Amino acid sequence: MQTKRILNLVKFFLILVFLMLLFHKAILKAYFVLDYREQILFFSQESKLNPELVSAIVFVESRFNPRAESRKGALGLMQIMPETGKWIAGKLNWTHYQQSDLLEPKKNLALGTWYLAYLKEVFHQNENIALASYNAGLNSVSGWLKKGIWNGETVRLEQIPFPETRNYLLRIIILKNLYQYLYPELAVSVRKERKNFFEISSYLVRLCQKFGGYGNYVRTACDKLLEINPGF
């Protein structure tokens, strides 16, 4: 009787393992979600970033919660500090920016992806250094590099003096590869050159920024467009 019970348990365990292997992607996707897929794709492409990278950042920063707020006051999907958001909005010539925009997924992604791309440009396209700066701050990371504390290489992550930033970078690197595995369509979508609503509306907004001063009708139309446009 005892032997039969053990055999039944072994069978159950083997079936469970088989099902987990068969449906492991679905199981992982239930936890490692990918909300706001179209917006992530669009703004990643706009900023020349890897959408798997942006997805990993959003997961680590907020678990895809657009209303997330950290103890330090960072807001939204990509956890942007209000002062940083204001600075980015100025660089993007957003005339209608307000702090509450950080809680809107599309605008938060627009600001966050632009800022990450900016950091990559500052650090000569070194993704590791840009990510560390996103977490620890540009000045802190610049100091590490200047003093030779860390050189930006993945194999030298242990040299990063902030444990939080060290763990942050390691999680992003792992999750980037995981999102690439779970959602291969992200890479496929990026390669497609298509004109969608977001691209068209962003182009129209740029026209508004250039010609918005020509008459009340144009100004009113531009104001309406700015209200519905995801990034501007």
C-alpha positions in Angstrom: 0.0 0.0 0.0 2.9 2.3 0.9 4.7 1.4 -2.3 1.6 2.2 -4.4 1.2 5.6 -2.7 4.9 6.4 -3.4 4.5 5.4 -7.1 1.4 7.6 -7.4 3.3 10.5 -5.9 6.2 9.9 -8.4 3.8 9.8 -11.3 2.1 13.0 -10.1 5.5 14.7 -9.8 6.6 13.6 -13.3 3.3 14.8 -14.8 3.7 18.1 -13.0 7.3 18.5 -14.3 6.1 17.7 -17.8 3.3 20.2 -17.7 5.7 22.9 -16.3 8.1 22.2 -19.2 5.3 22.2 -21.7 3.7 25.4 -20.4 6.7 27.2 -18.8 6.4 30.2 -21.1 2.8 30.8 -20.2 3.6 30.4 -16.5 6.5 32.8 -16.7 4.4 35.3 -18.7 1.8 35.3 -16.0 4.4 36.8 -13.7 6.7 38.7 -16.1 3.9 40.6 -17.8 4.2 43.0 -20.7 1.6 45.7 -20.4 1.7 48.8 -22.6 3.4 46.8 -25.3 2.6 49.2 -28.2 3.8 52.2 -26.3 7.0 50.4 -25.2 7.7 49.4 -28.8 7.0 52.9 -30.1 9.1 54.9 -27.6 11.9 52.3 -27.7 12.1 52.8 -31.5 11.9 56.6 -31.1 14.9 56.6 -28.7 16.8 53.8 -30.5 16.5 51.5 -27.5 16.0 47.8 -27.2 12.3 47.2 -26.2 13.3 44.1 -24.2 15.6 46.4 -22.2 12.8 49.0 -21.6 10.4 46.2 -20.6 13.0 44.9 -18.1 13.4 48.4 -16.7 9.7 48.9 -16.3 9.3 45.6 -14.5 12.1 46.3 -12.1 11.1 49.9 -11.5 7.3 49.6 -11.1 6.1 46.1 -12.0 4.1 47.8 -14.8 2.1 49.8 -12.2 1.6 53.3 -13.7 0.7 54.8 -10.3 3.8 53.5 -8.6 5.6 55.9 -6.2 8.9 55.2 -4.5 9.8 56.3 -1.0 12.1 58.9 -2.6 9.3 60.3 -4.7 9.9 58.7 -8.1 6.8 58.2 -10.1 5.2 56.1 -12.8 6.2 53.1 -14.9 9.9 54.1 -15.2 10.1 55.8 -11.8 11.1 59.3 -12.8 11.8 61.9 -10.1 9.7 65.0 -10.5 12.7 67.3 -11.0 14.2 65.0 -13.6 10.9 64.8 -15.4 10.6 68.6 -15.5 14.2 68.8 -16.9 13.5 66.2 -19.6 10.2 67.8 -20.6 12.1 71.1 -21.1 14.6 69.3 -23.3 11.7 67.9 -25.3 9.9 71.3 -25.5 6.8 70.1 -23.8 4.8 73.3 -23.2 2.0 71.5 -21.4 4.1 69.4 -18.9 3.0 68.9 -15.3 4.1 66.5 -12.6 0.9 64.4 -13.0 2.1 63.5 -16.5 4.5 61.1 -14.8 1.6 59.0 -13.8 0.4 58.7 -17.4 2.0 55.6 -19.0 2.6 57.0 -22.4 4.1 60.3 -21.2 6.2 58.5 -18.6 7.6 56.1 -21.2 8.3 59.0 -23.5 10.3 60.8 -20.8 12.0 57.7 -19.4 13.2 56.3 -22.8 14.4 59.7 -23.9 16.4 60.1 -20.7 17.9 56.6 -21.0 18.9 57.3 -24.6 20.4 60.6 -23.4 22.5 58.8 -20.7 23.7 56.3 -23.4 24.8 59.2 -25.5 26.6 60.9 -22.6 28.5 57.6 -21.8 29.3 56.8 -25.5 26.6 54.1 -25.9 27.8 52.1 -22.9 24.5 50.5 -21.8 25.8 49.3 -18.4 26.9 52.8 -17.4 23.7 54.4 -18.7 21.7 51.9 -16.6 23.8 52.5 -13.5 23.3 56.3 -14.0 19.6 55.8 -14.4 19.5 54.2 -10.9 22.3 56.0 -9.0 22.4 59.3 -10.8 24.7 60.7 -13.5 27.0 62.5 -11.1 27.6 59.5 -8.9 28.5 57.2 -11.8 30.7 59.9 -13.4 32.6 60.0 -10.2 33.1 56.3 -10.1 34.5 56.3 -13.7 36.7 59.3 -13.0 38.2 57.7 -9.9 38.6 54.3 -11.6 36.3 52.6 -9.2 34.3 50.9 -12.0 35.0 50.8 -15.7 31.5 49.9 -16.9 32.1 46.3 -17.8 29.5 43.6 -16.9 32.2 41.3 -15.5 33.2 44.0 -13.0 29.8 44.7 -11.5 31.2 43.9 -8.0 33.2 47.1 -8.2 30.0 49.2 -8.2 30.1 50.8 -4.7 26.3 51.1 -4.3 24.8 47.6 -3.6 21.4 48.8 -4.8 22.8 49.8 -8.1 24.9 46.6 -8.4 21.8 44.5 -7.9 19.7 46.7 -10.1 22.0 46.3 -13.0 22.3 42.6 -12.6 18.5 42.2 -12.5 18.1 44.3 -15.6 20.6 42.3 -17.5 18.9 39.0 -16.6 15.4 40.3 -17.2 16.4 41.8 -20.6 17.3 38.3 -21.8 14.2 36.8 -20.2 11.9 39.2 -21.9 13.8 38.5 -25.2 13.1 34.8 -24.7 9.4 35.2 -23.6 8.5 37.9 -26.1 10.5 37.4 -29.3 7.8 39.4 -31.2 9.3 42.5 -29.7 12.4 42.3 -31.8 10.4 41.4 -34.9 8.1 44.4 -34.4 11.0 46.8 -34.0 12.3 45.8 -37.4 9.1 46.6 -39.1 9.0 50.1 -40.5 5.5 51.2 -40.2 3.5 54.5 -39.8 1.1 54.1 -36.9 -0.9 56.6 -35.0 1.9 57.5 -32.6 4.3 58.3 -35.4 1.8 60.4 -37.2 0.7 62.3 -34.2 4.3 63.0 -33.0 5.0 64.4 -36.5 1.9 66.6 -36.3 2.9 67.9 -32.8 6.3 68.9 -34.1 4.5 70.9 -36.8 2.3 72.5 -34.1 5.4 73.4 -32.1 6.7 75.1 -35.3 3.6 76.8 -36.5 1.4 76.9 -33.4 1.6 80.7 -33.2 -0.3 81.2 -36.5 -3.8 82.1 -35.5 -6.4 80.9 -32.9 -7.6 78.0 -35.1 -4.2 76.4 -35.4 -3.5 77.0 -31.7 -6.8 75.3 -30.7 -6.2 72.4 -33.0 -2.7 71.9 -31.6 -4.0 72.0 -28.0 -6.5 69.2 -28.8 -3.7 67.2 -30.5 -1.5 67.7 -27.5 -4.2 66.3 -25.2 -4.5 63.0 -27.0 -0.9 62.5 -28.2 0.9 59.9 -26.1 4.3 61.6 -25.9 3.9 65.3 -26.4 
